[in-house]
């Protein structure tokens, strides 16, 4: 059971880092933060849809719950909206 928590945790950490990297790329390319929010949520939605249809077990926990959960987190969206 603890290995499941580890898969979700590692996926969440990588998803959060990918979200931050996308924000930095957006700033470097002079995108407004709204475009970075939209892109992260659209990419994450497609990725979680793919994961739900094709992955099972630990791979699903890592990709869908972990990575996509960290990548499309609502708290990041809320933080960026408040920053605006």
C-alpha positions in Angstrom: 0.0 0.0 0.0 2.8 2.5 0.8 4.2 2.0 -2.7 1.0 3.5 -4.0 1.5 6.6 -2.0 5.1 6.8 -3.3 3.9 6.6 -6.9 1.3 9.4 -6.4 3.9 11.5 -4.5 6.6 11.2 -7.2 4.1 11.8 -10.0 2.8 14.9 -8.1 6.2 16.3 -7.6 7.1 15.9 -11.2 3.8 17.4 -12.3 4.3 20.4 -10.0 7.8 20.9 -11.4 6.4 20.6 -15.0 3.8 23.2 -14.2 6.4 25.6 -12.8 8.6 25.0 -15.9 5.6 25.8 -18.1 5.1 29.1 -16.2 8.8 30.0 -16.7 8.7 29.2 -20.4 5.6 31.3 -20.6 7.3 34.2 -19.0 10.4 33.8 -21.2 8.1 33.8 -24.3 6.2 36.8 -23.0 2.9 34.9 -22.7 0.4 36.3 -20.3 -0.1 33.9 -17.3 -3.7 33.2 -18.6 -2.2 31.3 -21.5 0.1 29.2 -19.3 -3.0 28.4 -17.1 -5.0 27.4 -20.1 -2.2 25.3 -21.7 -1.5 23.5 -18.5 -5.1 22.6 -17.9 -5.8 21.6 -21.5 -2.6 19.4 -21.7 -3.4 17.9 -18.3 -7.0 17.1 -19.3 -5.9 15.3 -22.5 -3.2 13.5 -20.6 -5.6 12.3 -17.8 -8.1 11.2 -20.4 -5.4 9.1 -22.1 -4.2 7.7 -18.8 -7.7 6.7 -17.8 -8.2 4.8 -21.0 -4.9 3.1 -21.3 -3.1 2.8 -18.0 -3.8 0.6 -15.0 -2.3 0.0 -11.5 0.8 1.9 -10.5 1.2 3.6 -13.9 -2.3 5.1 -13.5 -1.6 6.3 -10.0 1.7 7.9 -11.2 0.3 9.5 -14.3 -3.3 10.4 -13.6 -3.5 11.0 -9.9 0.1 12.1 -9.3 1.5 13.9 -12.4 -1.8 15.3 -13.7 -2.9 16.2 -10.2 0.3 18.2 -9.6 0.3 19.7 -13.2 -3.3 20.9 -13.2 -3.7 21.9 -9.6 -6.4 24.4 -8.8 -4.3 26.0 -6.1 -1.7 27.1 -8.7 -4.5 28.5 -10.8 -5.9 30.4 -7.7 -2.5 31.7 -6.9 -1.9 33.0 -10.4 -5.3 34.6 -10.5 -4.7 36.4 -7.2 -1.3 37.5 -8.6 -3.1 39.2 -11.5 
